[in-house]
Amino acid sequence: MKLAAAFFVMMFALIGSLSAEEYQIDANRNCLFLNKAEFFQGKAVKVKLDMNTRYRVSLSEEGYFSSQQGAAADPMPGVVLFYPANEQDGFASMYRVIKSGETVRFVTPNEDDNSVFLLAFVMDYWHESANAGRYMLTVEKE
């Protein structure tokens, strides 16, 4: 009986491990380059930032993946932010999803003035969805 139980445990473990799938995300081939204007032109909000400055960025209101209201509404998870920060080697590219009611604080780098900006955008998987609502992004110097 113990042998049969051990056999079933091993079979279920083997079946469970066979269902796992792995996917390779290639750092070059699967990269959406933010400096390619054709991807973000007219889509992302671009805010020019000052070098070596402390910023406070906050988000309010809500966006939705459909025009439905109330309990049937499908809320977006938030806004994607891309910005440089004076971290790591002095110029770190930061990517964050910020939700309504959240705040992000950072200090901008002290180099390459043309690259010191913030991009804010939402992402959707279906290009024909009737997205509704809006987010209000507040960018303040501290």
C-alpha positions as CSV (number, residue, x, y, z in Angstrom):
1,M,0.0,0.0,0.0
2,K,2.8,2.4,0.9
3,L,4.5,1.6,-2.5
4,A,1.3,2.5,-4.4
5,A,0.9,5.7,-2.5
6,A,4.5,6.7,-3.2
7,F,3.9,5.9,-6.9
8,F,0.9,8.2,-7.1
9,V,2.8,11.0,-5.3
10,M,5.6,10.7,-7.8
11,M,3.2,10.6,-10.8
12,F,1.3,13.7,-9.6
13,A,4.7,15.5,-9.1
14,L,5.8,14.5,-12.6
15,I,2.5,15.6,-14.2
16,G,2.6,18.9,-12.3
17,S,6.2,19.6,-13.5
18,L,5.2,18.8,-17.1
19,S,2.6,21.6,-17.2
20,A,5.1,24.4,-16.5
21,E,6.1,26.5,-19.5
22,E,9.1,28.9,-19.9
23,Y,9.4,31.7,-22.3
24,Q,12.5,33.6,-23.3
25,I,12.3,37.4,-23.4
26,D,15.3,38.5,-25.5
27,A,16.7,41.8,-24.2
28,N,17.3,43.0,-27.8
29,R,14.6,41.3,-30.0
30,N,11.7,41.9,-27.5
31,C,12.6,45.5,-26.5
32,L,10.2,48.4,-27.3
33,F,12.6,51.3,-27.5
34,L,11.2,54.4,-25.9
35,N,13.2,56.7,-28.1
36,K,11.5,55.4,-31.3
37,A,8.9,58.2,-32.0
38,E,6.7,55.9,-34.1
39,F,5.7,53.9,-30.9
40,F,4.9,56.8,-28.6
41,Q,4.2,59.8,-30.8
42,G,0.8,61.2,-29.8
43,K,0.3,58.4,-27.2
44,A,2.7,59.1,-24.3
45,V,2.7,62.3,-22.2
46,K,6.3,63.7,-22.2
47,V,7.3,66.0,-19.3
48,K,10.7,67.7,-19.5
49,L,12.5,67.6,-16.1
50,D,15.3,69.6,-14.7
51,M,18.7,68.0,-14.0
52,N,19.7,67.3,-10.3
53,T,16.2,68.1,-9.0
54,R,14.0,66.2,-6.5
55,Y,10.5,65.5,-7.9
56,R,7.2,64.2,-6.4
57,V,4.9,62.6,-9.0
58,S,1.4,61.6,-8.0
59,L,-1.7,60.2,-9.7
60,S,-5.4,60.7,-9.2
61,E,-8.7,59.7,-10.9
62,E,-9.2,56.5,-12.9
63,G,-9.0,55.0,-16.4
64,Y,-11.1,52.0,-17.7
65,F,-10.7,49.4,-20.4
66,S,-14.3,50.0,-21.5
67,S,-17.0,52.6,-21.5
68,Q,-19.0,50.7,-18.9
69,Q,-19.7,52.4,-15.6
70,G,-20.3,51.1,-12.0
71,A,-19.8,47.5,-11.0
72,A,-19.3,46.4,-14.7
73,A,-16.4,48.8,-15.2
74,D,-13.0,47.3,-16.0
75,P,-10.4,49.5,-14.3
76,M,-6.9,49.9,-15.7
77,P,-4.1,49.0,-13.3
78,G,-2.6,52.5,-13.5
79,V,-0.1,54.5,-15.6
80,V,3.3,53.4,-16.7
81,L,6.0,55.9,-15.8
82,F,9.5,56.0,-17.4
83,Y,12.0,58.5,-15.9
84,P,15.7,58.7,-15.1
85,A,16.9,58.8,-11.5
86,N,20.2,59.6,-9.9
87,E,20.7,56.1,-8.6
88,Q,23.1,53.2,-9.3
89,D,25.8,54.7,-11.6
90,G,24.2,58.2,-11.5
91,F,21.7,57.6,-14.4
92,A,19.2,54.8,-13.8
93,S,16.2,54.2,-16.1
94,M,13.2,53.6,-13.9
95,Y,9.9,52.0,-15.0
96,R,7.0,51.9,-12.6
97,V,3.2,51.4,-12.7
98,I,1.6,54.0,-10.5
99,K,-2.0,53.6,-9.3
100,S,-4.4,56.4,-8.4
101,G,-3.6,57.7,-5.0
102,E,0.1,56.7,-5.1
103,T,3.2,58.9,-5.2
104,V,6.7,58.4,-6.5
105,R,9.7,60.5,-5.4
106,F,13.0,60.6,-7.1
107,V,16.0,62.9,-7.9
108,T,17.0,63.4,-11.6
109,P,20.5,62.8,-12.8
110,N,23.0,65.6,-13.2
111,E,24.0,64.8,-16.8
112,D,22.7,64.6,-20.4
113,D,19.9,67.3,-20.2
114,N,18.2,65.9,-23.3
115,S,17.5,62.6,-21.6
116,V,16.0,64.0,-18.5
117,F,12.3,63.6,-19.0
118,L,9.3,61.6,-17.8
119,L,7.0,59.6,-20.0
120,A,3.5,58.6,-18.8
121,F,1.2,56.2,-20.7
122,V,-1.3,53.4,-20.3
123,M,-1.1,50.1,-22.0
124,D,-3.8,48.0,-23.6
125,Y,-3.7,44.7,-25.4
126,W,-6.6,45.4,-27.8
127,H,-6.2,48.4,-30.1
128,E,-10.0,48.7,-30.7
129,S,-11.1,48.9,-27.1
130,A,-13.3,51.9,-26.1
131,N,-11.2,53.0,-23.2
132,A,-12.8,55.7,-20.9
133,G,-11.9,57.8,-18.0
134,R,-8.7,59.7,-17.3
135,Y,-5.8,59.9,-15.0
136,M,-4.4,63.2,-13.7
137,L,-0.6,63.2,-13.2
138,T,0.9,65.8,-10.9
139,V,4.6,66.6,-11.2
140,E,6.0,68.8,-8.5
141,K,9.5,69.9,-7.6
142,E,10.3,69.4,-4.0
